[in-house]
Amino acid sequence: MENQDQAPAQPLDPETLRRALKAFKKRLKLTALDEDSRLGRGPFSGGSTGVVAVRPPDQYPLEVWEELCRQGKLRRSGSGLYELRPDNNR
């Protein structure tokens, strides 16, 4: 009996991966801006909050995020969070 939970791996469309990465970067940027603009932060605390990991947009399936990790563009941070990998000339 075959396991139906594991579908055959189909290559993901490069355009889908590009749009997903763009959506991830936008969410990361907006999350950081939101955190930086919170009330209660001192005006002299300086710098940003250092938000580096976010939950990826759920409009794309988990396979997309795992493929971006495999390509070295993202990395898992744990608890369902992902972060951008630093540019390391790959």
N, C-alpha and C positions, 0 to 999 in steps of 0.2 A: 504494500500500500504506500503510495507516494504522499509526502508531506505537502499539502496544498498551501501552507503558510509561506513557503519559499518559492516565489515566482522566479522564472529564469531571468538573470540579470540582463537588462536592456540598456544599451548606452544612453546616457542622458544627453539631451539636446544642448549644445554649447550655448545657445541663446538663452535657454532656461537657466543654466548655471550663471551666466553673466547677469541676468536680471535678478536672480536670487542674491548674488553677492552684492549687487547695487542696493537692493532692499535691506540687506543686513547692515551695510555701511550706514545707510540712512537711519535705521533704527538705533544703531550705536551712537551716532552723532546726536540724534534727538534725545536719547536717554541721558547722555552726558550734559547736554544743554539744560535739560529739565532739572537734573540734579544740581547743576551749578547755580541755577536761578532760585532754588528753594529759599523760603524765608527761614531765618534763624542762622544762616551762615554769616559769619562776621565779615564786614566789608574789608577787613585787613587780613583775612585768612590767606588771601593770595592763591593763585594757581587754580587748577581745575580739581575736581573731586577724584579724578583718576579712574573713571568708569572704563573698564577694558573689556568686560564680557557681558553679553546680553543673551536672552532667549531669542532664537531666530524667529522671523515671521512665520506664522503657521500656514500661510497660503502656499508654501512649498513643502513637499514631503520630506521626511527624515533622510531619505536616500540622497536628496540634493545636498544637504548639509554634510553628510558623510563623504560624498564625492568631493566636495570642496575641501574637506579635511585631507582626503587622500591626495589631492592635487597640491597640498601645501599652502592653500590660501587661508584656511581657517584652522583652528585647533580647539578641541574640546577642553572646557574648563571645569567640567563636573556639574552635576545637578541640572543637566539640560542646557547649560550655558555654553556659548562658543565665543571665541575671541579671534581677532585678526592676527595672523602671524606677522611678525616683523619682516620687513623686506630683507632677504638674505641672498639676493642675487641668484635665485634658482632659475 
